[in-house]
């Protein structure tokens, strides 16, 4: 088995800690007031599955109920974690409401491009749970994720932050796969009693989390003596793209938890240095030559290219779960991508397999860049049945050398494909297209234009639809329909 080589670009900090918490501690609109702990999206007793999400939520028991906080007990649990030293004086989202016109989605998109410490840590953990680990096992996403924040003595602007994702009840009584990234580690937490302040809305800034922590401390009054104040945790239960019923928490852990947290030997390795964030580079796009431009389409020549592709999945257009998504999901793409229907559809299944490959679950254990566009080829098989095949372009650097091969367990589902030069008619359009009906409508318009112009093209009903943007991008979206030129 190959070992993934982790390149660490900043300083490596070695600290005298055996886990994310100290040796003598067990846990190393936006207002909470009036939050309904027992209402919608607030139940956390037992193995709850909240709202429309199918993500398992960590079980808990409320020991004490108060107006501004509760005391909650969490059982012994396993987490996958990574650490980073962070300069908290650099708070780019401090004034996001005024900067982005009180639009949280615009703020989240902007933060994503900043390549922040939180984003870096999340991507490391995401790679582990999608299967870039010693056993190439996928681990289901759960709720919540925690970020344990430890003050650095002698520098009030620095924190050691440990971001963790709970691995869920299926792994309670069996060994988790080992991380292959040296900066990722497994953490075992004992049973914990925690002071919890819950609040809704978006917590995008350091300033917001600090304010909520201060409110919790104020509510505790003299009970702060029960807490190790060098540590606190900020806790998130939803994707930043989720709009409704948002749940955030601040945790302070009671001192009477005396069991020392266990962790593997890698817990004293800290990745990264200071939290400098840089603008994320745009996705690399496949090169092409425009041979001719018409009013409603253009003719392009694409060179020989190499792709990682799914091996194809049958799709029934009349049963498309995204049909009528505008009405079902209030014309909100973010609600669509958060739904179980979206996650279970054929295109999402193909995407996950290909994304796992480019994230390092391949024969070379090499991380490949995400590129644009993502293509899906539609090939009619019979009435109301077609085959769909999704592909990611592997960049020009792989054109003349061996690309990583899929892992043995994935070889039946994905393959590296060398494509010959191709000439296509292209119809370009904007907006959000999430259903087969929308794609086929654009194809029919291109088909009609080509027939009217009397040009030669493949009239088999086969076409490609291509996407250049994440579904979370709201403006300046680019979609295309490709139909091959008949030579």
N, C-alpha and C positions, 0 to 999 in steps of 0.2 A: 504494500500500500504506500502510495506516495504521501509525503508530508507537505502540506501547504506552506509555502514560504511567505512569511509575513514581513513586509517591508515597513519599518517604523521610521517616519520622516523627521520626527522631533525628538526631544530628550526622552530617555527612559529613566523614570523615577523609581528608585527602590526605597520602600518605606517599611518601617517595622510594624507591619500589620499582618495578621493571619487571615483577614477577611475585610469586608467593607465596613466593619464596625470595630470599635475599640475592644480590647480584651475584657474589660469589665462591663461591657454593654452587650445586650442581645441583638441589637439592630444597627449594626454598623453598616332677574338678570344677573350679576356676578356675585351677589352676596350669598353667604351661607345661611344667614338668619332666616328661619322659617322653612328651611329645606326639609322636604318630607322624606324622612329616612325609610318609611315603609311604603312610599308611593311608587309610581312608575319608575322603573330603572333604578330603584334604590334597594331592592331586596338583595341581600348578600348572604343569607343564611343557607347552609347546605351547599349543594353543588348547583347553584342557580345558573340559568342561561337567560340573560337579560334581554328584554325587548325583542327586536327582530334579529338580533345578532345570534350566531350559533357559536360564539366564542365562550368557552367555559370561564366562569368567574370564581375566583378563589373563595372557598367557604370561610365563614366567620360567624362569631356569636357576639351579640351586643351584651356587655356586662353591666354597663351603666348608661342611662340616657339623660342628657342635659339639653338645655335649649340651644347652646352654642357648640357643643361637642358631645361625642359619645366615647366611652371606653369599649374597645372592641378586642376580642381575642381571635388570633389567627393560629391555625394548627401548624405543626412542623411541615415545612415545604421545601421544594428544590427549585432553584432558579439558575438561569444562565445569565452571566454578567460580564461587563467590561468596565474599565476605569479610565479616567482622564483628568489631568490637572486643568482647571478652567479659571480664566480671569473673569470674575463676575462683575467687574466694573465696566466691562464691555457688554452693554445691554441694548442691542440694535432694535429690539421690539418694544422698548420702554414707552414710546409714544405712538404705538401702532394705530390707535384709534384715530388720532388726528392726521397722521401721515397717510393712512389708507382709507380715510373717510368712513371709519367705523365698519369697514368691510373685512371680516376675519379671513375669508378665503383669499382675498388679495394679499393680506399680510402673510398667510401661511405659504402661499406661492413665492413671495419675496424671500421669506426666511429659508425656504428650501434651496434657493439659489446661493445663499450666503455660505453654505457648507459649514454650519456651526458644529460645535463639539457634540451637542445632542444628536444632530443628524449623523455625524460620523459614528457615534456609539450605536445608534439604532441600526445603521446599515451592517455593522459587524454582527449584531445579534440576529438580525433578519437572515443573514447568510447562514448562520448556524441552524436556525429553525427550519429553513427551507431545504436543508439537507447537506450543506457544506460542513460536514462533520466526519468523524472517524468511521461511522457506519453508513453514511449517506442516507440517514433516516430523516424523514420529514416529521417535524413536531408541530402539532396544531397550535395556532395562535390562541392566546388566552388573555384574560383580563385579571389584574391590571399590569401595567409596567410601573416600576418604581425607580426613582433616582435618589440615592442616598447621598447626602451632601455633608461633608466634613470640613470644618474650618481648618485652615492651615495656620499654625501658630507663627506669629511674627509677620504675617501678611494678610490683612483684612480683605484684600481684593482677590485672594486665591481660595479656591475650594478643590478638594479631591471629590470628584463626582463618580459614583458607581451606578451605572444604569443596568437594570435587571428585568428580565421577562420570566414570569412564572411558567414552569414547564407542564403544569397540569396534573390531574389525578392519575392518568395512565402511567406516569413515571414514578409514582410514590414508592413502589416496592420493587423497582428494577433499576439497573444502572443506566444512566444517560450515556449517549455516545460522547467520546472525548472531543473537545474542540480541536480543530486543526490550525486555527489562528491563535498564536501564542498570547495575544492580548485578551482572549476570551476564556472564562473559567466557569466552573460549576460551583454554586454556593448552596449549602444546606443550612436552612434557618430553623431554629428551635421554635416551639410554641411561643408566641409573643402576645403581650397585652399592650395595646397602643391607644394613646389619646388621638382621636380622629376629628378633624374639622372638614366638613364637606361643603363644596360650593359648585355652582353651575357656571355656564359660560365658557369663554376661552381664556386660558392662562398661558399667554404667549411670551410673557416677559419675566425676567428675573425679579423685577419690581413687584409684579403681581404676586408671585409666590412668597416673597418676603413679607408683603403686607398681610397675606393670609396666615403665615406663620406667626406674625406679631399679634394678630387677632386671637389665634388659638392660645398663645401665651397669656394674653390679657384675660381671656375667659378662665384659664386655669387658676389664676391668682396664686395663692400660696402653694398650690399643688405642683407648681413648676419644680419644687424640691424633689418630686418623684421622678423627674426626667433628667436624662443626661443631655444637657443643652449643647454639647459640641456637635451633635448630630440631629438631623431631621430628614424626613423623606417627603418628596413631592410625588404624587401618585396620579396616574392618568388611566382612564378606563376606555376612552374612545380614540379612534383615529382623528387627527386634526380636521379631517374633512367632514366629520359628522356634525350636523347642525342642531338637531333636536335632543332634548333631555341629556345634556352633557353632564358628566360627573367628574369632578376633580377632588382630591383630598390632600391634606397635609397631615403627616403622622409625626408624633413625638412618642418615643417608646418608654415605658415604665422601667425604672431601675430594678424592680424586684424580679426581673427576668435575669437569672444568674447564669444560665447555661451559656457557654461560649459557643459562638457560631463556628461550625466546621466549614472548611473550604479546602480546595486542593492547593498544591504548592504554588500554583501560578497566581494566586490572589495577591501576592505582593509585587506583581509586575504591573506597572502603570503605563499605558500607551499614550502617546501624544505629549505635547508640551503645553505651551500657552495656547489658549483658545483664540487663535487668529482665524478669521473666516474669510474665505475668498470667494469670488463669484464663480459659480459653477459653469464649466464650459458647455456650450450648446451641443446637442447630440450631433455626431458625425452623420452626414447624409450621403447616400450613394450618388456618385457622379453620373451625369448624363449629358447628352448633346441634344438641343432642340433643333430639329430639322425643318420644321414648318409650324407656323402658328396660324390658327383659324379663330373665328369669333368665339366658338364654344368649346374648342379643344385644340390640342397641339400634338405634333408627332415627335417622339423622342427616340433616341438610340441609347441603349444601355450597354456597357461593356461586359465582357466575361466577369462573373462575380461568384463569390463563395458565400454560402448561407448555412445556417443551422435551421432545420425545418422539422415540423411535426410530420408524422407519417400519414396523416389524414384521418378525419373523423366524419362519419355520416351526420347529416343535418337535415331536419324536416322543416322547411320554411313556415308551413302553416302552424307548427307548434313552437315557433320562436318565443321564448319567454320574455323577450324584450318588445314584442309587438304591443303597441299602444302604451309604451313606457311614459309618454308625456302625461297621460291621464292617470295612470296607476301611481306615478311617483311625483305628481304635482309639477311636472315639467322641470324637475330638479335632478341633473345628472349625478350630483353627489349622493342623493338618496338611492339612485340606481346602483352605483358602484358599491354601496354599503349593504345591498340586499343579498339574500341567499340565492335568489334567482340569477343574479349577475355572476356570482362566484361559481355557480354550478354549471353554467352554460358551456358549450363546447369551446368557444374562443378563449374563455378564461382558463379552462383546463389546459389548453395548448400553450397559452402564455406562461403559466406557472412552470411547465416542464422546460420550456426554452429559457426562461429567466433563471431557473436553477442551474442550467448548463453554463450560461455566461457568468454566473456568480461563482463558478469554480468547481461545480460538481461535474467534472469531466476528466479525461484520462491524464491531462497535464496538471490538474488542479490549478488552472490558470483563470484569473478573472479577466473577462473580455468586456470591452466597452459596449454600452447600450448605443444603438444607432437608430437612424430613421431612414425610411419609414418601416413600420411593421406591415407586412403584406399578408393578406388572406386570399388564396386562390379558390374560386367557386367553380366546381366542375359538375354540371348536371349529370345525374345517373338515370333517373326516371322521373315521372311526374311527381312533384312535391318531394323530391329527394335529391340531395347533392352531396358531394364530398367537399370538405373544407380543409385546406392545408395552410398553416401559418408558418412564416419564416422571418428570421432576423438576419440582416446582412452582417457579415463578419469583418467589414472594413477591408480596404485595399491592401493593407499590410499582410493579409493572409492569402492573397491571390496566388502566390507562387511558393508557398510553403505548406507543410502539413498542419492542418488545424487540429485542435484537440478533438478526440473522439468521445462520443457519449459513453457514460458508464454502462457496464454490462446490463444492469437492471433497468436502464433507460433506453437501451438500443432498439427495443421494439416500438418505441413511441417517437423518438427523434433521430435525425440523421444529418450528417454534413452533406451538402449538395453543391456540386459545381455546376453553375448555370452558364450556358453559352450566351453570347451577345444577342440581344433581343430588341426589336423595334415595336413600339406600342403607340396606340392612340390614347391620349390622356385627357380626361375631363376633371377639372379641379373645382372644388367647392368648399365653402366654409361651414361654420356652425357645428352642432353636435349631431352625429349620426350613430345611433346605438342599436338599431334594429335591422334585420334583413330587409324589411320593406323599404327602409330609407336607402339602403345600398342598391337594391334592385331598381328603385325608381331612378336613381342617377345613372345606372347602367342603361336602362331603357331610353333615357334622354340621349345618351351618347350613341346608342345603337341607331336611334332615329336620325340623328345628325349625320352619321356616317353613311347611312342608306341614302339620305337626301343628296349628299355630295357624290354619291356613286363610287366611293373608294372601296378597295378590297380589304376585308378584315375577316378574321375567323368568326363564322356565324354559327358556332356550336353552342352558344349560350354561356361559354366559359369566359370568366373575367376575374380580375384582381380588384380587391378594394384595399386601399392603403391608408394608414393613419400616421400622422407626423407628430401628434401631441398626446400627452397624457389626458385621460378623461377629466382631470382636475383643472386643466387649463381652460379658462373661460373665454378669452379673447384671442383674436387673430389665429383661429384654428385653420388647419389645412388638412383636407381629405382629398383623395383622388380615386378615380376608376380607371383601370388600364384594360385595354383590349388589344390583343396582338394583331399586327399588320400581316396580312396574307401576301407573301412575296410571290 
